[in-house]
Amino acid sequence: MHTTNPYSGLGASSFWKTAVSSVPVDQIRGLTSAGTLLARHEAIGTAGSCFAQHIGRRLTAAGYRLIDVEPAPPFLKPERRSAYGFGLFSGRYGNVYTTAQLKQLILRAYGHLTPEDHAWEEAGCWFDPFRPTIEPGGFASEAELLTNTTVHLQRVRGLFSQLDVFVFTLGLTEAWRSRIDGSVYPMCPGTTAGRFDATRHEFVNYTSTEVAADLNWCIGFLRRINPSMRFILTVSPVPLTATASGRHVLTATTYSKSVLRTVAGEAAGQHGFVDYFPSYEIINSPVFRGAFFEPNLRSVTTAGVDFVMSTFFREFCVDPRVDTPDSDPEPPADLSRTYDESGADEDEAAKCDEAVLEFYA
């Protein structure tokens, strides 16, 4: 056997035996080579799928400067705020599941796109097709909806102009869009609001090429208007609630997550100002033997969220120029508490519009 080859000088983290199987799970380190170290004074923004809500919530609790450009009004009780889309992300845009949806949000915020399908009316109530759940009972009038949308997009534009770091969690490749102008909906019309019309609405399952093109467009555009902005990308570890692809939901989930993981990793490899955080791998790795999933094999235990976030803080939030860690995060001790992205369980539940699809099972 040759003693000198490209593998002979690699460190312990390059080998499964020394980096994984011989190491206690709570001692696995070096899952990412973070170039983005978050300082407490920096402006941080979040968007994406339901899982992104945990990142923002934990950053705020730890004293980091999470920007919220659309805070809840004082009269709205704290326990009701998430139901109206407040406090979930840095803006009241709800779940942004796809890179196409993020691109559309940016285009609308900067006045480059006005979707034709701008309002849905149901029994005298009006719903925003692109934020269908932010007003559970709908707006009182179309004018009220449009005024709210105008203010919302102005706030989003202001958000992107001030951020130091943008954390985006990629969630899905499947989406529904308008056959009229290609506008992308966060949910299929007729599920949370609106009416489905096969002559007006179509299903799309984005390819890796399409997802990458949209993500790179978003990164390029945001860097042009904010040249110092950095990005942290992550992929939601939560399987699809349902698929309209015609495939089994398990293989549809594998396709979706594989595409998103590939695109996020490539973006991090191509740009020095983009990092990838492996929340998907942490929850889904065989190392943890499914311990971070509930018996339904979709809902993630609170211990899983804790473990993901302790890793995030260790990898991204220890900045020797500004911050000193209080202590090394403890491994999760309680594997019994859970959260469901439908928002049904636990105080720290994430609001997930997609979870409503389970009703149709």
N, C-alpha and C positions, 0 to 999 in steps of 0.2 A: 504493500500500500504506500502510495506517495505521501510524504509527510508535509509537503508544501503545495498548497492549492488555494484558490480563493476562499474556501471555507475555513482553512486552518487558523486564520487570524481573527475570525469573527467573535464577538462578545456573546455572553450568555443569553442575551435577549433575542438572538437570531435562531435559537434552537428550541423546539417544543419541549424537549426534556428538561433543559435548564431554566427555561423562561416560564413554563406552564406546569407540566405534570409533577415536577419536583418542588414546586413552590406553593405554600398555602395560598388559597385564593385571595385572601385579603392582603397578601403581600406582593401580588403581581403589580409590577411597575413598568413605566416607560411605554404605555400604550399609544402615546402620541408624542411627537417632537414639536412641542408648541413654540411657534414663533411669536404668537400673540399672548403676551402676559398682561392681564387686566390689572390696572391700578384703580384704586377706589375713587379717584377724582375724575376718571374718564367717563364720557357719556356712552352708555351701552343701550342698544335697542334690540328687541326680539320680535320675531315673526315666524310663522310656519305652522306645522301641524300641532295637534294637542300637546304632544310631549314637550314642546318648547315652553309651555307655560311654567313648568317646574323650574327651568333654568332661570327665568326672570324672577319668579317668586323667591327662590333661594338666594339669588344675587342681592335682591332688596333686603332680605333678612340679614344678610352678612354685611350690610353697610355699603354695598357698591351702588354706584349712581345709575340706576336704571331709569331711562327716560320714559315718561308717560305723557304723551301730548294730548290725550283725551281722558283726563281723570273723571271719576264719577262725581256727579253733583252732590253737595253735602246732604241734601234731604233724602238721598237714596240709602237705605239701610245696607250695611256692609254685606249681610248675607244674601242680598238681592243683586249685588253689583255684577257678579259674573253672568247672571241670567240675562243681563242687558248688555253684555259684551265689554264691560269695564274691568280694567285691571288684569286682563288676560295676557295682553301683549303691550307693546309700546304705543299702539294705536288701536282704535276701535274697529279694526278691519276683520275681526274674527279669524277663523282658521284659514291659513293660506297653504293649501295642501300641495300645490304643484308649482314648479318654476314658471309655468305659463301664467298662472294666477298672479305670481309676484311681478312678473313683467307687466301684466295688465294693470296692476295697482300703481306701478311707477308711471306708466304711460298716462293713466287717468290723472294722477296727482300733478303731473307737469303739463296737463292740457293737451296732450297729443292723441287722446282717444276719448270719445264719448259714445259708449255703447247705445245702440238703438233700443235695446230692451232695458229700459231704465227704471221701470216700476211695475209691480204686480198688484192688482186690486182683487181683494176677496171680501165680499160682504161689507163693503164700505170701509175696509181697512187696507192700508197700502204697505207693501213690503219691498225692501231693497233686494233685487235679484242677486247682488254680489255680497250682501251681508244679511241673509234672510232671517237670522235668528237674533239680531241685536235688539229688536223691539218685539218681544214675545206676542204682543197683541196687535202689532202693526202700527204704522203711523196713522194719524187721524185724517190726513189728506195727502194728495200727491205733492202739493206745494211744500208741506212740512217735510216730507221725505227728501225732496230735491234740495231744500235749504240745508238739511242735516248732512246730505251727501257733499254739498259744496264745502261746508265747514270742515267735514272729515278729510276731504282730499287736500285742503289747505294745510291742515295739521300734519298730514302725512308728508307733504312737501317740506314742511318745517322740520320734521323729524329727521329726514335723511340729510338735511343740510348741516345738522349739528352733531351727528354721531361720530364717535371715535371708533367704535366697534359695533358691527351688526351681526347678531347671532341668528342664523336661519336654519330651521329644521325641516328637511325635506320629508314629506309624508307619503305621497301617492304619485303614481303615473297615470291612473285612471281619472277621467274627468268627463263632464258634459259641457257642451258648448253650443252656441247659437249657430244655426245654419245660415243665418242672415248676414252676420258680420264677424263670426268667429269668436265672439266674446265668451270667456270661460267662466262657468259658474262654480262656486265652491261645493254645491250639492246639486243633484239631479232635480230639475224643476218637478214639482208635484210631491216632493218628499217632506221637506220642512216648510215649504211655501210654494205658491205658484201652481200652475197646471202644466202637466207634460203634454207636449204636442210633437209627434214624430216628424211633422213637416217643418218644424221650427227648431228642434233640438236634436243633437246627435252625440253619440258616445265616441270618446277617443281614448286610446291607451298609448301614451307617448313613448316613443323609442328613446334609446340612450342618446342618439344624435340630436333629437328634438329637445330633450331635457337639457343636454349640455349647451345647445345653442341659446336657449332661453336663459340659463343660469349665467353664461358668459356675457350675454347682453346686459343682464341686470348688474353684474359686477362692473362691467365697463362703463355703463351709464352712471352708476352711483359714484364711481371713482372720478368721472369727469366733473360732476357737480360738487364732489367732496374728495379731493385728491388724497387726503390722508386716511380715509376710511379703511379699516381692516375688517376681515370677515372670519367668523367661525361657523363652519358648516357641520351639521350633524344629521343623522338619519333616524327617524322615529323607529323604535324597535317593535311597535305594536302592529300585529297583523291586520290585514284588511277585515273590516266587518262583513263586507259583501263585495262581490265582483260582478260586473256586467259584461265581462270579456268572453263569456262562454266556457272559460276554463274552470277547473276545480279551484275553489278559493285558496287552497294551500299552494298550488302551483302558481296561481295568479299573484299571491303574496310574494313568493320567491322571485318571480320575474320583477315585480315592482321594486322590492327592496334591493335586488341585485343591480338594477339600473341606477337607482338613486345612489347606492354606495359607490358604484363605479364612477359616476359623474362627479360626486363630491370629492372623491379621492383624486381624480384627475385635476380638478380645479385647484385643489391644495398643492398638487405637484407642479402645476404650471405657474402659480403666482406666489411670490414670497409674502404677500399680505393676506393670504387665505390659509386658514388652518382647518383641519378636520378633527372632530372629536368623536370617538367611537362608542357612542351610547348604544347603537344597534348591536355591536359586537359584545358589549358587556352583558346585555340582557340575553342575547340569543346564543352565546357561546356554549358549547358542550361542557366547558369547564365548570359551569354552574349547574349543570344537570337539570335545567328547567326550574330551579328553585325560586326564580324570580317571577314565575308565572303562576297565576291562579289555576284551579282545576279546569277552567274553561279554555286554558291555553292561549288566552288573548290578553286578559287584564294583567297588569304588572303589579306585583306586591309593592307596598310602601317601602319595604326593605330594598327592593330593586331600585326604586327611585333614589333612596338614600345612598346606595352604593354608587350609582351613576354620578350623583351630584358630589359625593365626596371625592371621586376620581376627577371630576371636572375642576373642583377647587384646587386640588393638588397639582393638576397639570397646567391650569390656566390662570389661577388667581393668587399665585405666590410671586410677587414682583419685588425683588430685593431692592429696587430703586425706591419703592414707596411702602410696600406692605411686608409685614412680618407675620407668618402664620402663627395662630394661637397654639395649635397642636396638630399632630398628624391625625387625620380623620380615623375614627374607629370603624372597624368593619361592622356591618349591620348585624344586630343581635336578634331582631324580631322579624321572622319570616311570615307571620300570620296576618298582619294588617295589610289591607289592600286598597288600591284605588282603581276605579273603573273610569275610562276616558269618557263615558257617558255622563259623568258627573254625579252618579248615583250614590257613591260611597265616599266616606272620609271627608274631613274638612279641607284637605288639600287636593280634592278632586280636580281633574282637568276637564274643561268643557270641550266636548268633541262633537261637532255636528254630525260627523259620519256615523256615530254610534246609533243614530236613529234608524239606520238601515236594518238593524237587527229586528226591528218590529215586523219587517216584511218576511222574516223567516217563519 
